[in-house]
Amino acid sequence: MAAAEAQIHDETEAERIERWRQEELERAGYASTDAAELASSSEVDLHTAIRLLEQGCEPELALKILL
């Protein structure tokens, strides 16, 4: 494979933060796709999203509240 064909993607700081947010949301109990959607929204507060589940809110309802 030619060097031009081998593309290495260096993860940006923003991508690292989004990936970390998604991992934390999944750990809290959100489905992977829902966690990805929440993580990508800069308007969603991570702590609020996690707290909703910790206080017994169903993930589907939490999504409606947050988005």
All heavy atoms as TSV, in Angstrom:
chain	resi	resn	atom	element	x	y	z
A	1	MET	N	N	0.848	-1.171	0.000
A	1	MET	CA	C	0.000	0.000	0.000
A	1	MET	C	C	0.893	1.234	0.000
A	1	MET	O	O	1.816	1.357	0.793
A	1	MET	CB	C	-0.895	-0.031	1.247
A	1	MET	CG	C	-1.728	1.181	1.381
A	1	MET	SD	S	-2.969	1.250	2.719
A	1	MET	CE	C	-2.753	-0.127	3.731
A	2	ALA	N	N	0.601	2.165	-0.876
A	2	ALA	CA	C	1.385	3.389	-0.972
A	2	ALA	C	C	1.126	4.265	0.239
A	2	ALA	O	O	0.065	4.229	0.846
A	2	ALA	CB	C	1.008	4.139	-2.248
A	3	ALA	N	N	2.116	5.062	0.571
A	3	ALA	CA	C	2.001	5.938	1.737
A	3	ALA	C	C	0.817	6.888	1.593
A	3	ALA	O	O	0.164	7.218	2.574
A	3	ALA	CB	C	3.292	6.722	1.930
A	4	ALA	N	N	0.538	7.309	0.365
A	4	ALA	CA	C	-0.579	8.217	0.144
A	4	ALA	C	C	-1.911	7.542	0.458
A	4	ALA	O	O	-2.875	8.198	0.805
A	4	ALA	CB	C	-0.571	8.725	-1.288
A	5	GLU	N	N	-1.957	6.223	0.316
A	5	GLU	CA	C	-3.192	5.491	0.582
A	5	GLU	C	C	-3.414	5.259	2.077
A	5	GLU	O	O	-4.539	5.087	2.511
A	5	GLU	CB	C	-3.163	4.145	-0.131
A	5	GLU	CG	C	-3.182	4.248	-1.636
A	5	GLU	CD	C	-3.088	2.886	-2.269
A	5	GLU	OE1	O	-3.846	1.991	-1.844
A	5	GLU	OE2	O	-2.267	2.711	-3.175
A	6	ALA	N	N	-2.348	5.225	2.817
A	6	ALA	CA	C	-2.459	4.961	4.250
A	6	ALA	C	C	-2.713	6.272	4.969
A	6	ALA	O	O	-1.825	7.088	5.127
A	6	ALA	CB	C	-1.180	4.327	4.772
A	7	GLN	N	N	-3.940	6.471	5.342
A	7	GLN	CA	C	-4.292	7.700	6.043
A	7	GLN	C	C	-4.411	7.405	7.527
A	7	GLN	O	O	-5.148	6.519	7.943
A	7	GLN	CB	C	-5.603	8.265	5.519
A	7	GLN	CG	C	-5.521	8.760	4.094
A	7	GLN	CD	C	-6.839	9.369	3.649
A	7	GLN	OE1	O	-7.885	9.023	4.157
A	7	GLN	NE2	N	-6.754	10.268	2.698
A	8	ILE	N	N	-3.689	8.159	8.297
A	8	ILE	CA	C	-3.750	8.027	9.742
A	8	ILE	C	C	-4.540	9.209	10.267
A	8	ILE	O	O	-4.238	10.362	9.967
A	8	ILE	CB	C	-2.338	8.010	10.364
A	8	ILE	CG1	C	-1.560	6.817	9.842
A	8	ILE	CG2	C	-2.428	8.001	11.881
A	8	ILE	CD1	C	-0.130	6.773	10.278
A	9	HIS	N	N	-5.569	8.886	11.025
A	9	HIS	CA	C	-6.415	9.941	11.563
A	9	HIS	C	C	-6.017	10.213	13.005
A	9	HIS	O	O	-6.166	9.357	13.869
A	9	HIS	CB	C	-7.894	9.525	11.505
A	9	HIS	CG	C	-8.806	10.509	12.149
A	9	HIS	ND1	N	-9.086	11.719	11.591
A	9	HIS	CD2	C	-9.491	10.466	13.319
A	9	HIS	CE1	C	-9.905	12.374	12.384
A	9	HIS	NE2	N	-10.164	11.646	13.439
A	10	ASP	N	N	-5.474	11.377	13.244
A	10	ASP	CA	C	-5.155	11.783	14.607
A	10	ASP	C	C	-6.422	12.353	15.225
A	10	ASP	O	O	-7.009	13.297	14.705
A	10	ASP	CB	C	-4.049	12.840	14.623
A	10	ASP	CG	C	-2.703	12.260	14.249
A	10	ASP	OD1	O	-2.464	11.083	14.569
A	10	ASP	OD2	O	-1.898	12.991	13.631
A	11	GLU	N	N	-6.829	11.759	16.329
A	11	GLU	CA	C	-8.041	12.184	17.005
A	11	GLU	C	C	-7.842	13.593	17.580
A	11	GLU	O	O	-6.858	13.860	18.259
A	11	GLU	CB	C	-8.355	11.183	18.122
A	11	GLU	CG	C	-9.688	11.365	18.762
A	11	GLU	CD	C	-9.972	10.277	19.778
A	11	GLU	OE1	O	-9.074	9.947	20.576
A	11	GLU	OE2	O	-11.082	9.770	19.765
A	12	THR	N	N	-8.795	14.467	17.300
A	12	THR	CA	C	-8.712	15.819	17.828
A	12	THR	C	C	-9.164	15.835	19.282
A	12	THR	O	O	-9.776	14.879	19.762
A	12	THR	CB	C	-9.603	16.778	17.029
A	12	THR	OG1	O	-10.974	16.404	17.225
A	12	THR	CG2	C	-9.261	16.764	15.541
A	13	GLU	N	N	-8.890	16.909	19.955
A	13	GLU	CA	C	-9.321	17.064	21.349
A	13	GLU	C	C	-10.848	16.981	21.437
A	13	GLU	O	O	-11.393	16.338	22.336
A	13	GLU	CB	C	-8.823	18.397	21.917
A	13	GLU	CG	C	-9.178	18.619	23.362
A	13	GLU	CD	C	-8.450	17.696	24.328
A	13	GLU	OE1	O	-7.457	17.068	23.934
A	13	GLU	OE2	O	-8.886	17.605	25.479
A	14	ALA	N	N	-11.536	17.607	20.506
A	14	ALA	CA	C	-13.003	17.576	20.502
A	14	ALA	C	C	-13.514	16.145	20.322
A	14	ALA	O	O	-14.484	15.741	20.971
A	14	ALA	CB	C	-13.545	18.480	19.400
A	15	GLU	N	N	-12.866	15.374	19.465
A	15	GLU	CA	C	-13.269	13.979	19.259
A	15	GLU	C	C	-13.003	13.137	20.494
A	15	GLU	O	O	-13.808	12.272	20.847
A	15	GLU	CB	C	-12.535	13.391	18.045
A	15	GLU	CG	C	-12.996	13.974	16.727
A	15	GLU	CD	C	-12.103	13.584	15.569
A	15	GLU	OE1	O	-10.885	13.345	15.771
A	15	GLU	OE2	O	-12.627	13.517	14.443
A	16	ARG	N	N	-11.881	13.392	21.171
A	16	ARG	CA	C	-11.577	12.667	22.412
A	16	ARG	C	C	-12.617	12.964	23.487
A	16	ARG	O	O	-13.065	12.068	24.197
A	16	ARG	CB	C	-10.176	13.019	22.922
A	16	ARG	CG	C	-9.069	12.310	22.192
A	16	ARG	CD	C	-7.736	12.453	22.907
A	16	ARG	NE	N	-7.243	13.827	22.913
A	16	ARG	CZ	C	-6.548	14.389	21.925
A	16	ARG	NH1	N	-6.263	13.687	20.849
A	16	ARG	NH2	N	-6.121	15.626	22.023
A	17	ILE	N	N	-12.998	14.220	23.583
A	17	ILE	CA	C	-14.000	14.605	24.577
A	17	ILE	C	C	-15.336	13.960	24.259
A	17	ILE	O	O	-16.004	13.424	25.148
A	17	ILE	CB	C	-14.135	16.142	24.652
A	17	ILE	CG1	C	-12.862	16.732	25.248
A	17	ILE	CG2	C	-15.376	16.543	25.441
A	17	ILE	CD1	C	-12.755	18.233	25.123
A	18	GLU	N	N	-15.742	13.971	23.000
A	18	GLU	CA	C	-17.014	13.353	22.603
A	18	GLU	C	C	-16.999	11.852	22.867
A	18	GLU	O	O	-17.978	11.287	23.356
A	18	GLU	CB	C	-17.305	13.632	21.129
A	18	GLU	CG	C	-18.677	13.175	20.713
A	18	GLU	CD	C	-19.038	13.593	19.300
A	18	GLU	OE1	O	-18.711	14.731	18.913
A	18	GLU	OE2	O	-19.641	12.767	18.583
A	19	ARG	N	N	-15.878	11.204	22.573
A	19	ARG	CA	C	-15.767	9.765	22.826
A	19	ARG	C	C	-15.865	9.476	24.321
A	19	ARG	O	O	-16.570	8.569	24.750
A	19	ARG	CB	C	-14.447	9.219	22.256
A	19	ARG	CG	C	-14.262	7.718	22.474
A	19	ARG	CD	C	-12.993	7.176	21.837
A	19	ARG	NE	N	-11.815	7.994	21.995
A	19	ARG	CZ	C	-11.057	8.045	23.088
A	19	ARG	NH1	N	-11.373	7.318	24.143
A	19	ARG	NH2	N	-9.988	8.813	23.139
A	20	TRP	N	N	-15.195	10.291	25.121
A	20	TRP	CA	C	-15.251	10.124	26.576
A	20	TRP	C	C	-16.669	10.344	27.093
A	20	TRP	O	O	-17.164	9.585	27.922
A	20	TRP	CB	C	-14.281	11.110	27.244
A	20	TRP	CG	C	-14.424	11.135	28.730
A	20	TRP	CD1	C	-13.953	10.216	29.617
A	20	TRP	CD2	C	-15.125	12.111	29.497
A	20	TRP	NE1	N	-14.315	10.576	30.903
A	20	TRP	CE2	C	-15.030	11.740	30.850
A	20	TRP	CE3	C	-15.821	13.278	29.178
A	20	TRP	CZ2	C	-15.598	12.491	31.872
A	20	TRP	CZ3	C	-16.377	14.029	30.197
A	20	TRP	CH2	C	-16.267	13.620	31.521
A	21	ARG	N	N	-17.348	11.368	26.593
A	21	ARG	CA	C	-18.733	11.631	27.008
A	21	ARG	C	C	-19.621	10.435	26.664
A	21	ARG	O	O	-20.441	10.007	27.478
A	21	ARG	CB	C	-19.265	12.899	26.320
A	21	ARG	CG	C	-18.736	14.185	26.920
A	21	ARG	CD	C	-19.107	15.411	26.085
A	21	ARG	NE	N	-20.503	15.528	25.734
A	21	ARG	CZ	C	-21.417	16.182	26.453
A	21	ARG	NH1	N	-21.066	16.785	27.573
A	21	ARG	NH2	N	-22.657	16.261	26.031
A	22	GLN	N	N	-19.447	9.889	25.467
A	22	GLN	CA	C	-20.249	8.733	25.065
A	22	GLN	C	C	-19.993	7.550	25.989
A	22	GLN	O	O	-20.928	6.872	26.413
A	22	GLN	CB	C	-19.964	8.343	23.615
A	22	GLN	CG	C	-20.800	7.151	23.173
A	22	GLN	CD	C	-20.615	6.790	21.727
A	22	GLN	OE1	O	-20.017	7.545	20.959
A	22	GLN	NE2	N	-21.118	5.639	21.329
A	23	GLU	N	N	-18.729	7.298	26.302
A	23	GLU	CA	C	-18.401	6.187	27.201
A	23	GLU	C	C	-19.045	6.366	28.570
A	23	GLU	O	O	-19.577	5.411	29.148
A	23	GLU	CB	C	-16.881	6.062	27.344
A	23	GLU	CG	C	-16.190	5.588	26.085
A	23	GLU	CD	C	-14.683	5.749	26.136
A	23	GLU	OE1	O	-14.160	6.313	27.125
A	23	GLU	OE2	O	-14.018	5.315	25.174
A	24	GLU	N	N	-19.015	7.578	29.103
A	24	GLU	CA	C	-19.617	7.856	30.406
A	24	GLU	C	C	-21.136	7.672	30.359
A	24	GLU	O	O	-21.737	7.139	31.298
A	24	GLU	CB	C	-19.274	9.279	30.862
A	24	GLU	CG	C	-17.806	9.471	31.189
A	24	GLU	CD	C	-17.344	8.558	32.316
A	24	GLU	OE1	O	-17.983	8.539	33.379
A	24	GLU	OE2	O	-16.333	7.847	32.118
A	25	LEU	N	N	-21.746	8.096	29.283
A	25	LEU	CA	C	-23.198	7.952	29.141
A	25	LEU	C	C	-23.595	6.483	29.001
A	25	LEU	O	O	-24.600	6.053	29.573
A	25	LEU	CB	C	-23.696	8.775	27.950
A	25	LEU	CG	C	-23.628	10.296	28.164
A	25	LEU	CD1	C	-23.707	11.026	26.841
A	25	LEU	CD2	C	-24.711	10.755	29.122
A	26	GLU	N	N	-22.807	5.718	28.277
A	26	GLU	CA	C	-23.071	4.284	28.161
A	26	GLU	C	C	-22.912	3.603	29.515
A	26	GLU	O	O	-23.728	2.764	29.890
A	26	GLU	CB	C	-22.136	3.643	27.132
A	26	GLU	CG	C	-22.484	3.991	25.709
A	26	GLU	CD	C	-21.527	3.379	24.708
A	26	GLU	OE1	O	-20.894	2.344	25.013
A	26	GLU	OE2	O	-21.399	3.946	23.608
A	27	ARG	N	N	-21.884	4.001	30.237
A	27	ARG	CA	C	-21.641	3.431	31.570
A	27	ARG	C	C	-22.813	3.740	32.508
A	27	ARG	O	O	-23.162	2.952	33.369
A	27	ARG	CB	C	-20.332	3.977	32.134
A	27	ARG	CG	C	-19.826	3.268	33.334
A	27	ARG	CD	C	-18.484	3.772	33.869
A	27	ARG	NE	N	-17.693	4.676	33.039
A	27	ARG	CZ	C	-16.805	4.295	32.123
A	27	ARG	NH1	N	-16.580	3.021	31.895
A	27	ARG	NH2	N	-16.111	5.180	31.434
A	28	ALA	N	N	-23.433	4.891	32.307
A	28	ALA	CA	C	-24.569	5.296	33.141
A	28	ALA	C	C	-25.839	4.513	32.809
A	28	ALA	O	O	-26.728	4.418	33.637
A	28	ALA	CB	C	-24.829	6.792	32.979
A	29	GLY	N	N	-25.902	3.962	31.572
A	29	GLY	CA	C	-27.065	3.155	31.217
A	29	GLY	C	C	-27.753	3.488	29.912
A	29	GLY	O	O	-28.760	2.882	29.558
A	30	TYR	N	N	-27.226	4.455	29.173
A	30	TYR	CA	C	-27.807	4.778	27.870
A	30	TYR	C	C	-27.328	3.764	26.825
A	30	TYR	O	O	-26.203	3.281	26.892
A	30	TYR	CB	C	-27.382	6.177	27.416
A	30	TYR	CG	C	-28.037	7.293	28.200
A	30	TYR	CD1	C	-27.388	7.880	29.274
A	30	TYR	CD2	C	-29.298	7.757	27.866
A	30	TYR	CE1	C	-27.972	8.907	29.997
A	30	TYR	CE2	C	-29.896	8.781	28.589
A	30	TYR	CZ	C	-29.232	9.346	29.648
A	30	TYR	OH	O	-29.812	10.354	30.369
A	31	ALA	N	N	-28.182	3.470	25.861
A	31	ALA	CA	C	-27.801	2.619	24.732
A	31	ALA	C	C	-26.717	3.340	23.935
A	31	ALA	O	O	-26.644	4.578	23.940
A	31	ALA	CB	C	-29.007	2.340	23.846
A	32	SER	N	N	-25.892	2.587	23.242
A	32	SER	CA	C	-24.762	3.145	22.506
A	32	SER	C	C	-25.176	4.251	21.533
A	32	SER	O	O	-24.557	5.316	21.503
A	32	SER	CB	C	-24.043	2.028	21.752
A	32	SER	OG	O	-22.945	2.555	21.058
A	33	THR	N	N	-26.207	4.022	20.752
A	33	THR	CA	C	-26.628	5.035	19.776
A	33	THR	C	C	-27.174	6.278	20.462
A	33	THR	O	O	-26.928	7.392	20.016
A	33	THR	CB	C	-27.675	4.471	18.803
A	33	THR	OG1	O	-28.775	3.937	19.557
A	33	THR	CG2	C	-27.094	3.391	17.919
A	34	ASP	N	N	-27.907	6.091	21.553
A	34	ASP	CA	C	-28.443	7.231	22.297
A	34	ASP	C	C	-27.307	8.004	22.965
A	34	ASP	O	O	-27.299	9.235	22.958
A	34	ASP	CB	C	-29.448	6.776	23.351
A	34	ASP	CG	C	-30.687	6.154	22.738
A	34	ASP	OD1	O	-30.997	6.442	21.562
A	34	ASP	OD2	O	-31.358	5.374	23.441
A	35	ALA	N	N	-26.352	7.281	23.517
A	35	ALA	CA	C	-25.206	7.918	24.150
A	35	ALA	C	C	-24.420	8.732	23.133
A	35	ALA	O	O	-23.968	9.842	23.431
A	35	ALA	CB	C	-24.311	6.869	24.801
A	36	ALA	N	N	-24.270	8.209	21.927
A	36	ALA	CA	C	-23.548	8.926	20.880
A	36	ALA	C	C	-24.279	10.214	20.514
A	36	ALA	O	O	-23.650	11.270	20.326
A	36	ALA	CB	C	-23.383	8.043	19.642
A	37	GLU	N	N	-25.591	10.143	20.426
A	37	GLU	CA	C	-26.378	11.333	20.090
A	37	GLU	C	C	-26.255	12.388	21.194
A	37	GLU	O	O	-26.058	13.568	20.917
A	37	GLU	CB	C	-27.841	10.966	19.867
A	37	GLU	CG	C	-28.699	12.126	19.428
A	37	GLU	CD	C	-30.129	11.733	19.109
A	37	GLU	OE1	O	-30.500	10.570	19.313
A	37	GLU	OE2	O	-30.875	12.625	18.668
A	38	LEU	N	N	-26.366	11.962	22.434
A	38	LEU	CA	C	-26.238	12.894	23.549
A	38	LEU	C	C	-24.833	13.472	23.617
A	38	LEU	O	O	-24.653	14.670	23.836
A	38	LEU	CB	C	-26.574	12.186	24.869
A	38	LEU	CG	C	-28.033	11.811	25.087
A	38	LEU	CD1	C	-28.164	10.913	26.310
A	38	LEU	CD2	C	-28.897	13.053	25.233
A	39	ALA	N	N	-23.838	12.629	23.433
A	39	ALA	CA	C	-22.438	13.063	23.532
A	39	ALA	C	C	-22.088	14.094	22.471
A	39	ALA	O	O	-21.279	14.989	22.716
A	39	ALA	CB	C	-21.510	11.863	23.420
A	40	SER	N	N	-22.704	13.989	21.321
A	40	SER	CA	C	-22.373	14.899	20.229
A	40	SER	C	C	-23.048	16.261	20.369
A	40	SER	O	O	-22.697	17.203	19.673
A	40	SER	CB	C	-22.745	14.278	18.881
A	40	SER	OG	O	-24.151	14.173	18.766
A	41	SER	N	N	-24.004	16.360	21.260
A	41	SER	CA	C	-24.709	17.627	21.459
A	41	SER	C	C	-24.027	18.438	22.550
A	41	SER	O	O	-24.011	18.048	23.716
A	41	SER	CB	C	-26.166	17.371	21.844
A	41	SER	OG	O	-26.795	18.600	22.152
A	42	SER	N	N	-23.499	19.587	22.178
A	42	SER	CA	C	-22.824	20.435	23.155
A	42	SER	C	C	-23.813	21.071	24.126
A	42	SER	O	O	-23.422	21.603	25.161
A	42	SER	CB	C	-22.012	21.520	22.443
A	42	SER	OG	O	-22.876	22.336	21.666
A	43	GLU	N	N	-25.093	21.004	23.806
A	43	GLU	CA	C	-26.119	21.588	24.675
A	43	GLU	C	C	-26.529	20.653	25.810
A	43	GLU	O	O	-27.189	21.075	26.752
A	43	GLU	CB	C	-27.340	21.975	23.849
A	43	GLU	CG	C	-27.044	23.077	22.841
A	43	GLU	CD	C	-28.245	23.434	21.999
A	43	GLU	OE1	O	-29.350	22.948	22.280
A	43	GLU	OE2	O	-28.075	24.203	21.048
A	44	VAL	N	N	-26.152	19.378	25.716
A	44	VAL	CA	C	-26.520	18.398	26.742
A	44	VAL	C	C	-25.457	18.375	27.827
A	44	VAL	O	O	-24.289	18.125	27.558
A	44	VAL	CB	C	-26.693	16.990	26.124
A	44	VAL	CG1	C	-26.894	15.939	27.209
A	44	VAL	CG2	C	-27.859	16.982	25.145
A	45	ASP	N	N	-25.880	18.646	29.064
A	45	ASP	CA	C	-24.971	18.590	30.197
A	45	ASP	C	C	-24.788	17.134	30.619
A	45	ASP	O	O	-25.766	16.441	30.932
A	45	ASP	CB	C	-25.537	19.414	31.358
A	45	ASP	CG	C	-24.612	19.398	32.555
A	45	ASP	OD1	O	-23.620	20.153	32.528
A	45	ASP	OD2	O	-24.872	18.631	33.499
A	46	LEU	N	N	-23.557	16.674	30.619
A	46	LEU	CA	C	-23.242	15.284	30.935
A	46	LEU	C	C	-23.739	14.900	32.326
A	46	LEU	O	O	-24.363	13.851	32.504
A	46	LEU	CB	C	-21.729	15.061	30.839
A	46	LEU	CG	C	-21.235	13.670	31.189
A	46	LEU	CD1	C	-21.703	12.661	30.156
A	46	LEU	CD2	C	-19.730	13.663	31.302
A	47	HIS	N	N	-23.495	15.751	33.304
A	47	HIS	CA	C	-23.888	15.431	34.669
A	47	HIS	C	C	-25.405	15.335	34.821
A	47	HIS	O	O	-25.917	14.467	35.522
A	47	HIS	CB	C	-23.294	16.453	35.642
A	47	HIS	CG	C	-21.807	16.419	35.655
A	47	HIS	ND1	N	-21.043	17.321	34.955
A	47	HIS	CD2	C	-20.943	15.572	36.260
A	47	HIS	CE1	C	-19.765	17.037	35.135
A	47	HIS	NE2	N	-19.674	15.975	35.908
A	48	THR	N	N	-26.132	16.202	34.142
A	48	THR	CA	C	-27.592	16.150	34.180
A	48	THR	C	C	-28.096	14.866	33.539
A	48	THR	O	O	-29.001	14.217	34.063
A	48	THR	CB	C	-28.195	17.374	33.471
A	48	THR	OG1	O	-27.740	18.564	34.130
A	48	THR	CG2	C	-29.712	17.331	33.472
A	49	ALA	N	N	-27.502	14.497	32.412
A	49	ALA	CA	C	-27.910	13.283	31.703
A	49	ALA	C	C	-27.713	12.052	32.577
A	49	ALA	O	O	-28.570	11.162	32.630
A	49	ALA	CB	C	-27.132	13.141	30.398
A	50	ILE	N	N	-26.602	11.995	33.268
A	50	ILE	CA	C	-26.317	10.851	34.142
A	50	ILE	C	C	-27.213	10.885	35.374
A	50	ILE	O	O	-27.770	9.865	35.781
A	50	ILE	CB	C	-24.818	10.831	34.523
A	50	ILE	CG1	C	-23.975	10.514	33.284
A	50	ILE	CG2	C	-24.552	9.823	35.635
A	50	ILE	CD1	C	-22.483	10.676	33.475
A	51	ARG	N	N	-27.386	12.056	35.957
A	51	ARG	CA	C	-28.211	12.195	37.161
A	51	ARG	C	C	-29.652	11.756	36.914
A	51	ARG	O	O	-30.280	11.162	37.786
A	51	ARG	CB	C	-28.168	13.632	37.665
A	51	ARG	CG	C	-28.697	13.773	39.074
A	51	ARG	CD	C	-28.502	15.158	39.660
A	51	ARG	NE	N	-27.230	15.780	39.296
A	51	ARG	CZ	C	-27.122	16.903	38.555
A	51	ARG	NH1	N	-28.195	17.534	38.144
A	51	ARG	NH2	N	-25.943	17.396	38.258
A	52	LEU	N	N	-30.175	12.046	35.735
A	52	LEU	CA	C	-31.545	11.628	35.426
A	52	LEU	C	C	-31.700	10.113	35.595
A	52	LEU	O	O	-32.669	9.649	36.194
A	52	LEU	CB	C	-31.923	12.053	34.000
A	52	LEU	CG	C	-32.280	13.523	33.813
A	52	LEU	CD1	C	-32.379	13.850	32.327
A	52	LEU	CD2	C	-33.582	13.863	34.524
A	53	LEU	N	N	-30.746	9.359	35.069
A	53	LEU	CA	C	-30.827	7.903	35.189
A	53	LEU	C	C	-30.607	7.452	36.628
A	53	LEU	O	O	-31.272	6.530	37.103
A	53	LEU	CB	C	-29.809	7.231	34.268
A	53	LEU	CG	C	-29.989	7.442	32.765
A	53	LEU	CD1	C	-29.023	6.558	31.993
A	53	LEU	CD2	C	-31.409	7.213	32.314
A	54	GLU	N	N	-29.686	8.102	37.309
A	54	GLU	CA	C	-29.418	7.740	38.699
A	54	GLU	C	C	-30.637	7.960	39.586
A	54	GLU	O	O	-30.825	7.258	40.578
A	54	GLU	CB	C	-28.240	8.562	39.248
A	54	GLU	CG	C	-26.914	8.169	38.668
A	54	GLU	CD	C	-25.776	9.070	39.114
A	54	GLU	OE1	O	-26.036	10.192	39.606
A	54	GLU	OE2	O	-24.619	8.641	38.960
A	55	GLN	N	N	-31.481	8.912	39.202
A	55	GLN	CA	C	-32.672	9.211	39.988
A	55	GLN	C	C	-33.887	8.413	39.531
A	55	GLN	O	O	-35.000	8.680	39.961
A	55	GLN	CB	C	-32.963	10.709	39.948
A	55	GLN	CG	C	-31.893	11.515	40.646
A	55	GLN	CD	C	-32.119	13.010	40.557
A	55	GLN	OE1	O	-32.932	13.492	39.776
A	55	GLN	NE2	N	-31.381	13.765	41.347
A	56	GLY	N	N	-33.664	7.453	38.628
A	56	GLY	CA	C	-34.721	6.539	38.237
A	56	GLY	C	C	-35.463	6.857	36.953
A	56	GLY	O	O	-36.424	6.174	36.608
A	57	CYS	N	N	-35.036	7.881	36.253
A	57	CYS	CA	C	-35.673	8.225	34.980
A	57	CYS	C	C	-35.323	7.164	33.939
A	57	CYS	O	O	-34.169	6.733	33.838
A	57	CYS	CB	C	-35.190	9.600	34.528
A	57	CYS	SG	S	-36.017	10.259	33.073
A	58	GLU	N	N	-36.297	6.736	33.176
A	58	GLU	CA	C	-36.051	5.783	32.093
A	58	GLU	C	C	-35.237	6.473	30.989
A	58	GLU	O	O	-35.462	7.659	30.707
A	58	GLU	CB	C	-37.362	5.268	31.508
A	58	GLU	CG	C	-38.139	4.381	32.460
A	58	GLU	CD	C	-37.427	3.075	32.772
A	58	GLU	OE1	O	-36.801	2.519	31.842
A	58	GLU	OE2	O	-37.487	2.636	33.933
A	59	PRO	N	N	-34.310	5.774	30.367
A	59	PRO	CA	C	-33.470	6.388	29.330
A	59	PRO	C	C	-34.266	7.044	28.196
A	59	PRO	O	O	-33.886	8.111	27.717
A	59	PRO	CB	C	-32.636	5.217	28.808
A	59	PRO	CG	C	-32.565	4.271	29.956
A	59	PRO	CD	C	-33.900	4.408	30.640
A	60	GLU	N	N	-35.361	6.432	27.794
A	60	GLU	CA	C	-36.164	7.006	26.704
A	60	GLU	C	C	-36.732	8.354	27.089
A	60	GLU	O	O	-36.749	9.299	26.288
A	60	GLU	CB	C	-37.303	6.051	26.295
A	60	GLU	CG	C	-36.834	4.726	25.726
A	60	GLU	CD	C	-36.393	3.727	26.791
A	60	GLU	OE1	O	-36.723	3.901	28.003
A	60	GLU	OE2	O	-35.681	2.776	26.446
A	61	LEU	N	N	-37.208	8.484	28.329
A	61	LEU	CA	C	-37.739	9.757	28.803
A	61	LEU	C	C	-36.618	10.767	28.978
A	61	LEU	O	O	-36.768	11.940	28.636
A	61	LEU	CB	C	-38.501	9.562	30.123
A	61	LEU	CG	C	-39.061	10.833	30.754
A	61	LEU	CD1	C	-40.020	11.549	29.800
A	61	LEU	CD2	C	-39.766	10.498	32.068
A	62	ALA	N	N	-35.495	10.315	29.485
A	62	ALA	CA	C	-34.346	11.221	29.640
A	62	ALA	C	C	-33.937	11.809	28.301
A	62	ALA	O	O	-33.629	13.006	28.218
A	62	ALA	CB	C	-33.179	10.459	30.286
A	63	LEU	N	N	-33.946	11.012	27.251
A	63	LEU	CA	C	-33.620	11.518	25.912
A	63	LEU	C	C	-34.577	12.615	25.496
A	63	LEU	O	O	-34.177	13.642	24.956
A	63	LEU	CB	C	-33.675	10.387	24.880
A	63	LEU	CG	C	-32.474	9.467	24.830
A	63	LEU	CD1	C	-32.760	8.286	23.911
A	63	LEU	CD2	C	-31.242	10.207	24.378
A	64	LYS	N	N	-35.860	12.409	25.742
A	64	LYS	CA	C	-36.865	13.427	25.376
A	64	LYS	C	C	-36.630	14.714	26.158
A	64	LYS	O	O	-36.784	15.808	25.619
A	64	LYS	CB	C	-38.267	12.895	25.632
A	64	LYS	CG	C	-38.683	11.813	24.660
A	64	LYS	CD	C	-40.073	11.308	24.955
A	64	LYS	CE	C	-40.443	10.172	24.009
A	64	LYS	NZ	N	-41.768	9.652	24.273
A	65	ILE	N	N	-36.268	14.577	27.423
A	65	ILE	CA	C	-36.010	15.752	28.245
A	65	ILE	C	C	-34.767	16.494	27.765
A	65	ILE	O	O	-34.772	17.720	27.641
A	65	ILE	CB	C	-35.828	15.336	29.733
A	65	ILE	CG1	C	-37.162	14.816	30.292
A	65	ILE	CG2	C	-35.286	16.494	30.563
A	65	ILE	CD1	C	-37.036	14.140	31.642
A	66	LEU	N	N	-33.730	15.757	27.481
A	66	LEU	CA	C	-32.437	16.361	27.142
A	66	LEU	C	C	-32.341	16.895	25.722
A	66	LEU	O	O	-31.619	17.855	25.472
A	66	LEU	CB	C	-31.314	15.338	27.373
A	66	LEU	CG	C	-31.131	14.916	28.827
A	66	LEU	CD1	C	-30.298	13.643	28.908
A	66	LEU	CD2	C	-30.517	16.039	29.637
A	67	LEU	N	N	-33.051	16.247	24.810
A	67	LEU	CA	C	-32.958	16.679	23.416
A	67	LEU	C	C	-34.174	17.472	23.064
A	67	LEU	O	O	-34.430	18.067	22.166
A	67	LEU	CB	C	-32.808	15.478	22.483
A	67	LEU	CG	C	-31.549	14.647	22.704
A	67	LEU	CD1	C	-31.566	13.398	21.828
A	67	LEU	CD2	C	-30.300	15.465	22.426
